[in-house]
Amino acid sequence: MRCPYCHFRDSRVTDSRANDDGIRRRRQCIACGERFTTVEAVQLTTVQIIKKDGRREDFSRDKLYGGLRRACEKLPIAVAQLDDMVDEIEARVTADGRAEIPSPFIGELAMDALRGLNHIAYIRFACVYRSFTDFASLKSAIADVEEGRIPTAEEKTLQLPLLSDEEDPRRPRPLIPEPETRPTPGPLGHVGARA
């Protein structure tokens, strides 16, 4: 580990402790004697994020944290709450099992977390994420928050629209049209009468 003070390449570990983030190590530089702390964390398989323009980049916990932090600026939201949100979103992204995930999926997970935490932070994030072009679309988003009409990320991605039998493209169609059924007259000339 390179010393942050003199940039010497070697240091010795004076203390190691396990914590929630990984292993915290207290180190001392062999050259200058300065002490510094490092955190060792497990790096899971990197998930590729497919951006809206088609580019791909590695999932970045720091980038997600930065976006959520900007949305929560000057609001009564603790750093621990932000950390928990990022942990939850990161866990859901890695648990998804896909090697590539579209960025809107992560954006929707972030919006779900913010909606449950603070409506102002939710609207701030939505303004950037959804790229509102006019006041009417912003006003509509605010009305959705007020009325509780915001579907979660799971509802948006997992819910299929309901189709009637006539609209369902998977429903097999008869090759020969079915004949129209008309009531046949009975022996006395009455429709539907029996003899």
C-alpha positions as CSV (number, residue, x, y, z in Angstrom):
1,M,0.0,0.0,0.0
2,R,1.4,3.3,-1.1
3,C,1.8,6.0,1.7
4,P,-0.5,9.0,1.0
5,Y,2.2,11.4,2.5
6,C,5.5,10.4,1.0
7,H,4.3,7.9,-1.7
8,F,6.6,5.2,-0.4
9,R,5.4,1.8,-1.6
10,D,5.7,-0.2,1.6
11,S,3.9,0.1,4.9
12,R,3.2,-2.2,7.9
13,V,-0.2,-3.0,9.4
14,T,-0.4,-2.0,13.1
15,D,-4.1,-2.8,13.6
16,S,-6.9,-4.7,11.8
17,R,-10.6,-4.7,12.6
18,A,-13.7,-6.0,10.8
19,N,-16.6,-3.6,10.3
20,D,-19.7,-3.3,8.1
21,D,-17.7,-1.9,5.2
22,G,-15.0,-4.6,5.2
23,I,-11.7,-4.8,7.0
24,R,-10.3,-1.5,8.5
25,R,-6.5,-1.6,8.6
26,R,-4.3,1.0,10.5
27,R,-1.0,1.3,8.7
28,Q,2.3,3.0,9.3
29,C,4.7,4.0,6.5
30,I,8.2,2.4,6.8
31,A,9.9,5.4,5.2
32,C,8.3,8.5,6.9
33,G,6.5,6.9,9.9
34,E,3.2,8.5,9.2
35,R,0.0,6.5,10.0
36,F,-3.0,6.2,7.8
37,T,-6.1,4.0,7.5
38,T,-7.3,1.8,4.7
39,V,-10.5,-0.1,4.2
40,E,-10.5,-3.5,2.5
41,A,-13.8,-4.6,1.0
42,V,-14.9,-7.5,-1.1
43,Q,-15.4,-6.6,-4.7
44,L,-18.3,-8.5,-6.2
45,T,-18.5,-9.3,-9.9
46,T,-18.8,-6.1,-11.8
47,V,-22.2,-5.4,-13.3
48,Q,-22.2,-3.4,-16.5
49,I,-24.8,-0.6,-16.8
50,I,-26.3,0.1,-20.2
51,K,-26.7,3.8,-20.4
52,K,-29.6,5.4,-22.3
53,D,-27.4,6.2,-25.3
54,G,-26.2,2.6,-25.5
55,R,-22.8,3.1,-23.8
56,R,-21.8,0.6,-21.1
57,E,-19.9,1.3,-17.9
58,D,-19.2,-0.5,-14.7
59,F,-21.8,-0.1,-11.9
60,S,-20.4,2.6,-9.5
61,R,-21.6,2.7,-5.9
62,D,-19.9,6.1,-5.6
63,K,-21.8,7.6,-8.5
64,L,-25.1,6.3,-7.1
65,Y,-24.2,7.7,-3.7
66,G,-23.3,11.1,-5.2
67,G,-26.6,11.3,-7.1
68,L,-28.6,10.5,-4.0
69,R,-26.6,12.8,-1.8
70,R,-27.2,15.7,-4.2
71,A,-31.0,15.0,-4.1
72,C,-30.9,15.0,-0.3
73,E,-28.8,18.2,0.2
74,K,-30.0,20.5,2.9
75,L,-32.7,18.0,3.9
76,P,-33.0,16.3,7.3
77,I,-31.6,13.0,6.0
78,A,-28.7,11.3,7.8
79,V,-25.6,9.9,6.1
80,A,-26.5,6.5,7.6
81,Q,-29.9,6.6,5.8
82,L,-28.1,7.3,2.5
83,D,-25.6,4.5,3.1
84,D,-28.5,2.1,3.8
85,M,-30.2,3.2,0.5
86,V,-27.1,2.6,-1.5
87,D,-26.5,-0.7,0.2
88,E,-30.0,-1.9,-0.6
89,I,-29.9,-0.7,-4.2
90,E,-26.5,-2.3,-4.7
91,A,-27.7,-5.6,-3.2
92,R,-30.7,-5.6,-5.5
93,V,-28.5,-4.9,-8.6
94,T,-26.1,-7.7,-7.8
95,A,-28.9,-10.1,-6.7
96,D,-30.6,-9.5,-10.1
97,G,-28.1,-11.9,-11.6
98,R,-27.8,-10.2,-14.9
99,A,-24.3,-9.2,-16.2
100,E,-25.8,-6.1,-17.8
101,I,-28.6,-3.9,-16.4
102,P,-30.2,-0.9,-18.1
103,S,-29.7,2.3,-16.2
104,P,-33.4,3.1,-15.9
105,F,-33.8,0.1,-13.7
106,I,-31.3,1.6,-11.2
107,G,-32.9,5.0,-11.5
108,E,-36.3,3.5,-10.6
109,L,-34.8,1.7,-7.6
110,A,-33.3,5.0,-6.5
111,M,-36.6,6.8,-6.9
112,D,-38.4,4.1,-5.0
113,A,-36.0,4.5,-2.1
114,L,-36.2,8.3,-2.1
115,R,-40.0,8.3,-2.4
116,G,-40.2,6.3,0.9
117,L,-37.7,8.6,2.5
118,N,-38.5,12.2,1.5
119,H,-40.8,13.6,-1.2
120,I,-38.6,16.7,-1.8
121,A,-35.5,14.5,-2.4
122,Y,-37.7,12.3,-4.7
123,I,-38.8,15.3,-6.8
124,R,-35.2,16.6,-7.0
125,F,-33.9,13.3,-8.2
126,A,-36.9,12.9,-10.7
127,C,-36.1,16.3,-12.2
128,V,-32.7,15.2,-13.2
129,Y,-33.5,11.5,-13.9
130,R,-36.6,12.1,-16.0
131,S,-35.2,15.3,-17.6
132,F,-38.4,17.3,-17.3
133,T,-38.6,19.7,-20.3
134,D,-41.4,21.9,-19.1
135,F,-43.3,23.0,-16.0
136,A,-46.4,20.8,-16.8
137,S,-44.4,17.6,-16.5
138,L,-42.9,18.6,-13.2
139,K,-46.3,19.7,-12.0
140,S,-47.7,16.3,-13.0
141,A,-44.9,14.5,-11.1
142,I,-45.7,16.6,-8.0
143,A,-49.4,15.7,-8.3
144,D,-48.5,12.0,-8.6
145,V,-46.5,12.2,-5.3
146,E,-49.4,14.1,-3.6
147,E,-52.0,11.5,-4.7
148,G,-49.7,8.5,-4.1
149,R,-50.0,7.4,-7.8
150,I,-46.3,6.5,-8.2
151,P,-45.7,2.8,-9.2
152,T,-42.6,1.2,-7.8
153,A,-39.8,-0.1,-10.0
154,E,-41.1,-3.6,-9.6
155,E,-44.6,-2.6,-10.7
156,K,-43.1,-0.9,-13.8
157,T,-40.9,-3.7,-14.8
158,L,-42.9,-6.8,-13.8
159,Q,-46.5,-5.9,-14.3
160,L,-47.9,-6.8,-17.7
161,P,-50.8,-4.9,-19.2
162,L,-54.1,-6.8,-19.0
163,L,-55.5,-7.8,-22.4
164,S,-59.0,-8.9,-23.3
165,D,-59.3,-12.2,-25.1
166,E,-59.8,-10.5,-28.4
167,E,-56.6,-8.4,-28.0
168,D,-54.3,-11.2,-26.7
169,P,-51.9,-12.0,-29.5
170,R,-51.1,-15.3,-27.9
171,R,-54.7,-16.6,-28.2
172,P,-55.0,-19.0,-31.1
173,R,-57.4,-17.9,-33.8
174,P,-59.7,-20.3,-35.6
175,L,-58.7,-21.0,-39.2
176,I,-62.4,-21.3,-40.2
177,P,-64.8,-18.7,-38.9
178,E,-67.3,-20.1,-36.6
179,P,-70.9,-20.1,-38.1
180,E,-73.4,-17.8,-36.5
181,T,-75.8,-19.6,-34.3
182,R,-79.5,-18.7,-34.8
183,P,-82.4,-20.1,-32.9
184,T,-84.2,-22.8,-34.9
185,P,-88.0,-22.9,-35.0
186,G,-89.6,-25.9,-33.4
187,P,-92.3,-28.1,-34.9
188,L,-95.0,-25.7,-33.9
189,G,-93.2,-22.7,-35.5
190,H,-92.2,-21.3,-32.1
191,V,-88.6,-20.4,-31.7
192,G,-86.9,-22.5,-29.1
193,A,-90.1,-24.6,-28.4
194,R,-89.8,-28.3,-27.9
195,A,-92.2,-31.0,-29.2
